[in-house]
Amino acid sequence: MSHFPRKAPVLLMLAASFGLAGVALADDLELAQKLATNHCAVCHTFDKGGPPGQGPNLFGLLGRKAASESNFTYSDGYSKAVSGKVWDEQMLDAWLTDTQAVAPGSAMVYAQGDPAKRQKIITYIKSLH
């Protein structure tokens, strides 16, 4: 049996006391950014005020009303399915799990079965504000 879970808080406390916690968080965010870029940047942009790609810009997505970007034309299936919804972490996780389950008929088709990868993508998108 591994004792890693019990040691993890001690390691985090040691890292924090030596000023290393920020380094670990920066490394996690860098990994999250790479994952989001690899999975999402083919269609989406991430910069504040950036133009849309094949999909809308994802800057400031969380907390935003779904299908509300004025400079992007959403598919009818997506617009109908998300009408009245606001992007939050739970909705984004469901979306990344299977876009068609959230918005049948949406032009976007994506499914990420790995919860850890979805969480990293969400972490990066959360950082965009």
N, C-alpha and C positions, 0 to 999 in steps of 0.2 A: 504494500500500500504506500502510495506517495504521500509525503508530508508537505509538499509544495504549497497547498492551499493555506496551511497554518503558518508557513514561513512568509507568505506573500505580504501580509500587512507589516511584518517586521522589516522586510526588504524595502517596502515603500516608505516606512518611517525613516530608515537609514538614508535612503535616496533623498528624501526631503531635507533631512538634517545636513546633508552635504550639498544641497542646492541642485540635486540631480533630477528631482521630480519634474521640473519644467522641461528638461531635456527629453525625458521619457514621453511626456505629453506632446512635445514638438515632433518627436519621432513617430508617435501614433498618428498625429494629424498629417504628417508627410506621407505615411503609408496609406491613410484614408484618402488623401488627395490623389495619389497614384492610382488607387483602385477606382475611384470615381472617374478619373480622367480616362482610364482604360475602358471602363464600361459605359460611360455616358457622353464623353466629349465628341464622339462621332456625330451625334445629333444635337447636343446642347452646349451652350456657353455658360460660363460661371462668373464673368466680370460684371461689376456694378455698371448698369447702363449699357451693357453689351448687347449686341444684336442677337436675335434668335438664330438658331441654325435650323435643321429639320424639325427640331423641337424648340420649345421656349427656353429663354435664359433661366437658369436655376438660381441666380443670385437672389437671396431673400425669399426663397420658396416657402419655408416654414412660417406659418402665420398668415400666408397669403390666400385669398379666396381662389379656389381652383378655377381654371379656365378664365383668368382675369387679365392676362397680359394683353395690353391693347395692340401691341405690334406683332401679334401672332394669331394665325387663324387655326382654331382647334377643329378637330373632326366632330361631326354631329354626334357620333357614338360617345365620344369622350365628354362633350359638353352636356349631353343629357344625363350621363351616369354620375357626373360629379356636381351637378347643379346644386347650389346652396352649401357645398362642402368647403372646408378650409383645410389647407395642408397642415398636418401635424405629424409627429414621428410615427404614430400608429398607422395613419393613412399611407405615409410614405413607405413604411415597412410592407404593408399589404400590396402597395403598388409595385414595389421592387420584387416581391414574391411572385406575382403574376398580374401583369397589367390588364390582361383580358378578364380576369376574375373581378377586378375592381370596375373596369369600364369596358364591357363587351362591345365590340365594334370600334374601339379606339384604333387609331392608325398606328399607335405604338404597340409593339409586341416585344416583351422582355419578361424573362422569368429567372430569378436568382434563388436557387434552392438552398444556398449556404447562409444561415442566419448571421454568422460572423462577418461575412462579406457585406451583407445588407447593412449591418450595424455600422461598419466602417464607412460605407457610402453615406449613410445618414449622418454620421459624425462630421464628415466633410461638408455636407450640405448645411448642417447646423452652423458651421463656422462662417458661412457666407452671409454676413449681415452688415 
